[in-house]
Amino acid sequence: MDKKILLTIEGSHKDENGENIKVQLITEGRLFQENGVYHIEYEESEISGIEGTTARISINDNAVSFERTGTSYSSLLFESGKKYAKSLLTPYGAVQMEIYPTQIEHALGDTEGKLNLKYQIAIDGKSTGTNELTFSYK
C-alpha cells in the first residue's frame, strides 16, 4: 500500500501558567506500510518555517518516531513509559531536551486513521508545559 492522503495535523501547547496555544495544518501527504509499520510522510511548507523539509512519522505498536530531513533535520522518539533525552545545539549553546510521552494512541487503516500523542517537554530540566499532537488522514 502506498497512497496519497489528506493529512490534518493539530497541535496544542499548554504552558505552566495554563495558557493554551493551538495550531492546525491541512496538507497532502503519503501513507505507506513497510514490514508492518505505518509511515506518514509530508512536505513542510513556508508556513512552518522549514520549507524544503520532508517529515516522516513511523508508527508501530508502542512507539512513534518523527523525523525531519532536508533543509532542516530533527528526530524525536515517543515510546510508552520511556523518557527520550537529546542534546540540541542552539545559537546560544547546547541545551538538554527531554520528552516524556504520557499517551500514545493510534487507530490506523488503509483508508483513514488517527494518531494522538500527549507529552511533556523539559529543557535543561525545566518543564515547558504539556503538548498534544494529533495526526488524522483520509
WOMOCOR-V49140 format. One record per run of one state. SS is the DSSP state (H for helix, E for strand, L for the rest). FROM is the first residue (numbers start at 1). LEN is the number of residues. If there is no record, write none. Layout:
<<SS FROM LEN> <SS FROM LEN>>
This chain:
<<L 1 1> <E 2 13> <L 15 5> <E 20 15> <L 35 2> <E 37 7> <L 44 2> <H 46 3> <L 49 4> <E 53 7> <L 60 3> <E 63 8> <L 71 3> <E 74 6> <L 80 3> <E 83 8> <L 91 2> <E 93 16> <L 109 4> <E 113 11> <L 124 2> <E 126 12> <L 138 1>>
